[in-house]
Amino acid sequence: MIQLLFVVLVAEAAVAAALLFKTPLRKVAVLGIDRLKRGRRAPVAVKTVAGVVLALLVSTLYSMAEISSRTSGGDPESGGGGGALTPTDQVLFSRHLLEASLMGYSLFLALVIDRLHQYIRELRGFKKNLEAVSKHNKMLEEAKLGISEETKKYQEEIACLNEEMKKLKLQVHEKTEEVNAAEDKSLAIQKQSEGLLIEYDRLLEDNQHLREQLQSLDLRLSRS
């Protein structure tokens, strides 16, 4: 389960990185996401997977809450009451914590990828509109030089087009700032994923150490 979540997280980080930087991979990623969204069954499958991951996340958090509740009230005869968790509960709690973190980051990265894809498509639309308005503006300016009677009318149209261009430029600037903010968030998530890999290695070592302690404890109990 953890290995699969790491693979999904790395794949999502790769897609997010492809969307962040203007390379040929961005076009491939955008085309792939477009096909994924336009398909008939693909959106349903994506929503289903997201729902399953969310349900697993809730279940994992509930298991963590159950393990934490054993410290405050438990059966002393079963070894779960008092003040501290047993080694087995500590291992289970650490594993659930890692799984919950990976699932949460995966869902967040999926949301970031969806927003980045939408912003990129909107930016392309704005750029096309700007080019169309610029061409129209040039045509009106050329026509204004040749037609003296309709000069005022063309000037009014040019003024309207210039205002629309300013609005579009402001919208492009706002969207660019949002994309930059999304890029910063994605880079921060990549750094956090690297920290999770290090934490995973440490948890594996702690798990091995706890297993050795449990084996030695079982040997002592069997001898006694």
MOTA-V110486 format. One record per pair of residues at least 12 apart in sequence whose ideal C-beta (glycine too) atoms are under 8 Angstrom apart, sorted by the first residue. I is the first residue (numbers start at 1). J is the second residue. D is the distance in whole Angstrom. If there is no record, write none. Layout:
i = {I | I}
j = {J | J}
d = {D | D}
//
This chain:
i = {1 | 2 | 2 | 2 | 2 | 2 | 5 | 5 | 5 | 5 | 6 | 6 | 6 | 8 | 9 | 9 | 9 | 9 | 9 | 9 | 10 | 12 | 12 | 12 | 12 | 13 | 13 | 13 | 13 | 13 | 15 | 15 | 16 | 16 | 16 | 16 | 16 | 16 | 16 | 17 | 17 | 19 | 19 | 19 | 19 | 20 | 20 | 20 | 20 | 26 | 29 | 30 | 30 | 30 | 33 | 33 | 33 | 34 | 50 | 50 | 53 | 53 | 53 | 54 | 56 | 56 | 57 | 57 | 57 | 57 | 60 | 60 | 60 | 60 | 61 | 61 | 63 | 63 | 64 | 64 | 64 | 64 | 67 | 67 | 67 | 67 | 67 | 68 | 70 | 70 | 71 | 71 | 71 | 87 | 87 | 87 | 88 | 88 | 90 | 91 | 91 | 91 | 94 | 94 | 94 | 95 | 95 | 98 | 98 | 98 | 98 | 101 | 102 | 105 | 105 | 105 | 105 | 108 | 109 | 109 | 112 | 112 | 112 | 112 | 115 | 116 | 116 | 116 | 119 | 119 | 119 | 119 | 120 | 122 | 123 | 123 | 123 | 123 | 126 | 126 | 126 | 126 | 127 | 129 | 130 | 130 | 130 | 130 | 133 | 133 | 133 | 133 | 134 | 136 | 137 | 137 | 137 | 137 | 140 | 140 | 140 | 140 | 141 | 141 | 144}
j = {99 | 95 | 98 | 99 | 102 | 200 | 99 | 102 | 103 | 106 | 102 | 197 | 200 | 106 | 102 | 105 | 106 | 109 | 193 | 196 | 193 | 106 | 109 | 110 | 113 | 109 | 186 | 189 | 190 | 193 | 29 | 113 | 109 | 112 | 113 | 116 | 186 | 189 | 190 | 186 | 190 | 113 | 116 | 117 | 120 | 116 | 182 | 183 | 186 | 120 | 117 | 117 | 120 | 121 | 113 | 114 | 117 | 117 | 107 | 110 | 103 | 106 | 107 | 107 | 99 | 103 | 100 | 103 | 104 | 107 | 96 | 99 | 100 | 103 | 96 | 100 | 92 | 96 | 93 | 96 | 97 | 100 | 85 | 89 | 92 | 93 | 96 | 93 | 85 | 89 | 83 | 84 | 85 | 210 | 213 | 214 | 210 | 214 | 210 | 206 | 207 | 210 | 203 | 206 | 207 | 203 | 207 | 196 | 199 | 200 | 203 | 196 | 196 | 189 | 192 | 193 | 196 | 189 | 186 | 189 | 182 | 185 | 186 | 189 | 182 | 179 | 182 | 186 | 175 | 178 | 179 | 182 | 179 | 175 | 172 | 175 | 176 | 179 | 168 | 171 | 172 | 175 | 172 | 168 | 165 | 168 | 169 | 172 | 161 | 164 | 165 | 168 | 165 | 161 | 158 | 161 | 162 | 165 | 154 | 157 | 158 | 161 | 154 | 158 | 158}
d = {6 | 7 | 6 | 6 | 7 | 7 | 7 | 4 | 6 | 6 | 7 | 7 | 8 | 5 | 6 | 6 | 5 | 7 | 6 | 8 | 7 | 6 | 4 | 6 | 6 | 7 | 8 | 7 | 5 | 6 | 6 | 6 | 6 | 6 | 5 | 7 | 5 | 8 | 8 | 7 | 7 | 7 | 4 | 7 | 7 | 7 | 8 | 5 | 6 | 7 | 8 | 6 | 6 | 7 | 7 | 8 | 5 | 8 | 7 | 7 | 5 | 7 | 6 | 7 | 8 | 6 | 6 | 4 | 6 | 7 | 5 | 5 | 5 | 7 | 8 | 6 | 8 | 5 | 6 | 5 | 6 | 7 | 7 | 5 | 6 | 5 | 7 | 7 | 7 | 6 | 6 | 7 | 6 | 5 | 6 | 6 | 8 | 7 | 7 | 8 | 5 | 5 | 5 | 7 | 8 | 7 | 8 | 7 | 7 | 6 | 6 | 6 | 7 | 6 | 7 | 7 | 7 | 7 | 8 | 6 | 6 | 6 | 6 | 7 | 6 | 7 | 5 | 8 | 6 | 6 | 5 | 7 | 8 | 6 | 7 | 6 | 7 | 7 | 6 | 6 | 5 | 7 | 7 | 6 | 7 | 6 | 7 | 7 | 6 | 6 | 5 | 7 | 7 | 6 | 6 | 5 | 7 | 8 | 5 | 6 | 5 | 7 | 8 | 7 | 8}
//
